[in-house]
Amino acid sequence: MTFFANIKNFAADESGAVTVDWVVLTAAIVGLGIAVVVSVRGGVEDMGERISNSLSGATFDATTGDLTIGTGD
C-alpha cells in the first residue's frame, strides 16, 4: 500500500466514531445532573432545616405512645 492509500483508509475508518458519540452523550448527562443538583440545592437545604427545627421541638410521651411534633418556630 502506498502512503496515500493508507491516509485514505485512515480517513474512511469510522471505528472510533461511536466511542466519541458516547463520550459526548455521557458528558451531556453529567452536565445535566450537575445543573439539577445546583438548581435544587437551596430548596433541599431549606427543607432539611425546617424538618430539623420541627423535630427538635418534638416530644414523646412513653406512657401513651403519643408523639407531638413542634411547629418549628
C-alpha positions in Angstrom: 0.0 0.0 0.0 1.1 3.5 -0.7 1.2 6.4 1.6 -1.9 8.0 0.1 -3.8 4.7 0.3 -3.0 4.5 4.0 -4.3 8.0 4.5 -7.4 7.3 2.5 -8.1 4.2 4.6 -7.5 6.1 7.8 -9.9 8.9 6.8 -12.6 6.4 5.9 -12.3 4.4 9.1 -15.1 5.2 11.5 -14.5 2.6 14.2 -13.8 5.3 16.9 -16.8 7.5 16.0 -19.2 5.6 18.2 -16.9 6.0 21.2 -16.7 9.7 20.6 -20.5 9.9 20.4 -20.9 8.0 23.7 -18.3 10.3 25.4 -20.2 13.4 24.3 -23.6 11.9 25.5 -22.1 10.9 28.8 -20.6 14.4 29.3 -24.0 15.9 28.5 -25.8 13.7 31.0 -23.2 14.5 33.7 -23.6 18.2 33.0 -27.4 17.9 33.2 -27.0 16.1 36.5 -24.8 18.9 37.9 -27.3 21.5 36.7 -30.1 19.8 38.5 -28.1 19.5 41.7 -27.2 23.2 41.6 -30.8 24.2 41.0 -32.5 22.2 43.8 -29.7 22.6 46.4 -31.1 25.6 48.1 -34.6 24.2 48.4 -33.3 20.9 49.8 -31.2 22.7 52.4 -34.2 24.9 53.4 -36.5 21.8 53.6 -33.9 20.0 55.8 -33.6 22.9 58.1 -37.4 23.2 58.5 -37.6 19.5 59.2 -34.8 19.7 61.7 -36.4 22.6 63.5 -39.7 20.9 63.6 -38.3 17.6 65.0 -36.1 19.4 67.6 -39.3 20.6 69.3 -40.9 17.1 69.2 -41.9 15.3 72.4 -42.8 11.7 73.0 -45.0 10.5 75.9 -43.8 7.0 76.7 -46.9 6.2 78.8 -49.4 6.8 76.0 -47.1 6.5 73.0 -48.1 9.9 71.7 -45.7 11.9 69.6 -46.2 15.7 69.5 -44.2 17.5 66.8 -43.4 21.1 67.3 -44.2 23.8 64.7 -40.6 24.7 64.1 -41.0 28.3 65.1 
